Amino acid sequence: MKKPLADRVVCITGAGRGLGRALAEAFSAEGCCLVLGARTSAEIDELANRLGKAIAVQTDVRVAADCDRLVDAAVAEFGRLDIMVNNAGLAIYGPVDTTSPDAVDQMIDTNVKGVIWGSQAAYRVMKEQNSGLIVNISSIAGKLHLPGEAVYNASKWAVNGFTGTLRLEAAKHHVRVTCVCPGGIDTPFWRAMDYYPFPEGIEPSSDFMHPEEVAQSVVELARKSDRYVVPEIVMVPLIRS
């Protein structure tokens, strides 16, 4: 049975742009109360003002205390936390032998530690509530081995492993935990890349999924019954041959 989402409290990291912004807009359309986190405050301030029933909290997911503060703000403003979407992430592509220590740190700290800190903060609240949904945005890169993406692959495989174990631990507290593994999404994520070996003839703007499509799948996931959990969603674009 699908449930209404009106007035559900949804916290989203990386909410300022790309998929995060699309998630905020999709949940807002359902009447949800939003808590928007991102490192760039101007982006989420504008979004919160435009959407209404929303607050913006400047958040660096690489810092555990920031993730705690984000969740604390949700509870202080709205009294609870129903859905946590750990969406913040980044990629720095290139061959294994030229990936710098700084690039490794950025990807592991954001993609792995950020998901862990955000999940921990949300789980503490949801465990007390005896309800809630944690959605960790991973990637198809967490299921494949892709040249030029070794460290990004490693970070997303880590997200998948962490999410699966948290799902098992959280179930007895009626907290659902899901991993979403999308393939290519047409967002500024790709346009910012200095390196990526796209196959000949592939253009993200026409061949990749739209962020709104992925966001709607997450909303549909949240609308499902609390009596069961979907462990993982994998979606990939129908790339033209």
Residue pairs with C-beta under 8 A, 6 or more apart in sequence:
1 225
2 223
2 224
2 225
3 223
3 224
3 225
3 226
4 30
4 31
4 223
5 27
5 30
5 31
5 32
5 219
5 222
5 223
6 30
6 31
6 32
7 31
7 32
7 33
8 27
8 30
8 32
8 33
8 82
8 83
8 222
9 32
9 33
9 35
9 74
9 78
9 79
9 80
9 81
9 82
9 83
10 27
10 32
10 33
10 34
10 35
10 82
10 83
10 84
10 85
10 222
11 34
11 35
11 37
11 70
11 71
11 74
11 81
11 83
11 84
11 85
11 122
12 20
12 23
12 24
12 27
12 34
12 35
12 36
12 37
12 85
12 87
13 20
13 37
13 38
13 59
13 61
13 67
13 70
13 85
13 86
13 87
13 88
13 114
13 118
14 20
14 37
14 38
14 61
14 87
14 88
14 89
15 21
15 23
15 24
15 34
15 36
15 37
15 38
15 43
15 44
15 47
15 87
16 36
16 38
16 39
16 40
16 43
16 44
16 47
17 38
17 43
17 187
17 188
18 185
18 187
18 188
18 189
18 211
19 87
19 137
19 182
19 185
19 187
19 211
19 214
19 215
20 38
20 85
20 87
20 88
21 43
21 47
21 211
22 210
22 211
22 212
22 214
22 215
23 85
23 87
23 215
23 218
24 34
24 36
24 47
24 51
24 54
25 51
25 212
25 215
26 212
26 215
26 216
26 218
26 219
27 34
27 83
27 219
27 222
28 34
28 51
28 52
28 53
28 54
30 219
31 53
32 53
32 83
33 53
33 54
33 77
33 78
34 48
34 51
34 53
34 54
34 55
35 54
35 55
35 57
35 70
35 73
35 74
35 77
35 78
35 81
36 44
36 47
36 48
36 54
36 55
36 56
36 57
37 44
37 56
37 57
37 58
37 59
37 61
37 66
37 70
37 88
38 44
38 56
38 58
38 59
38 88
39 58
39 59
39 60
40 58
41 56
41 58
44 56
44 57
44 58
45 56
47 54
47 56
48 54
48 55
48 56
55 73
55 77
57 69
57 70
57 73
59 66
59 67
59 69
59 70
60 66
61 67
61 86
61 88
61 110
61 113
61 114
61 115
61 117
61 118
62 109
62 110
62 113
62 114
62 117
63 117
64 113
64 117
64 120
64 121
66 117
67 114
67 117
67 118
67 120
67 121
68 117
68 121
70 118
70 121
71 81
71 84
71 118
71 121
71 122
71 124
71 125
72 121
74 80
74 81
74 125
75 81
75 125
80 125
80 129
81 122
81 125
81 126
81 129
81 132
82 131
82 132
82 133
83 132
83 133
83 134
83 135
83 222
84 118
84 119
84 121
84 122
84 126
84 132
84 133
84 134
84 135
85 135
85 137
85 218
86 114
86 115
86 118
86 119
86 134
86 135
86 136
86 137
87 137
88 110
88 114
88 118
89 110
89 111
89 114
89 137
89 139
89 155
90 106
90 107
90 110
90 111
90 189
91 107
91 141
91 149
91 152
91 189
91 193
92 99
92 103
92 106
92 107
92 151
92 152
93 148
93 149
93 152
93 193
93 194
93 195
93 196
94 103
94 148
94 195
95 147
95 148
96 150
96 151
99 150
99 151
103 151
104 151
107 151
107 152
107 155
108 151
108 154
108 155
108 158
111 152
111 155
111 156
111 158
111 159
112 155
112 158
112 159
112 162
115 136
115 159
115 162
115 163
116 162
119 134
119 136
119 162
119 163
119 166
119 177
122 132
122 134
123 132
123 134
123 166
123 170
123 175
125 132
126 132
126 134
126 170
126 173
126 175
127 170
127 173
127 175
130 173
130 174
130 175
131 174
131 175
131 226
132 174
132 175
132 176
133 175
133 176
133 177
133 178
133 221
133 222
134 166
134 170
134 175
134 176
134 177
134 178
135 177
135 178
135 179
135 180
135 218
135 221
135 222
136 159
136 162
136 163
136 177
136 178
136 179
136 180
137 180
137 182
138 156
138 159
138 160
138 163
138 179
138 180
138 181
139 152
139 156
139 181
139 182
139 183
140 181
140 182
140 183
140 234
140 236
141 149
141 152
141 153
141 156
142 153
142 155
142 156
142 157
142 158
142 159
142 160
142 179
142 181
143 157
143 160
143 181
143 234
144 153
145 153
146 153
147 197
148 195
148 196
148 197
156 181
159 179
160 179
160 181
160 232
163 177
163 178
163 179
163 232
164 179
164 231
166 177
167 176
167 177
167 178
167 229
167 231
170 176
170 177
171 229
174 226
176 226
176 229
177 229
178 221
178 229
178 230
178 231
178 232
178 233
179 231
179 232
179 233
180 214
180 217
180 218
180 221
180 232
180 233
180 235
181 232
181 233
181 234
181 235
182 209
182 214
182 234
182 235
182 236
183 208
183 209
183 235
183 236
183 237
184 190
184 204
184 207
184 208
184 209
184 236
184 237
184 239
185 208
185 209
185 210
185 211
185 214
186 204
186 205
186 208
186 209
186 210
186 211
187 211
190 196
190 204
190 208
191 204
198 204
201 240
202 239
206 240
207 237
207 239
207 240
208 237
208 239
209 235
209 236
209 237
214 235
217 233
217 235
221 230
221 233
224 230
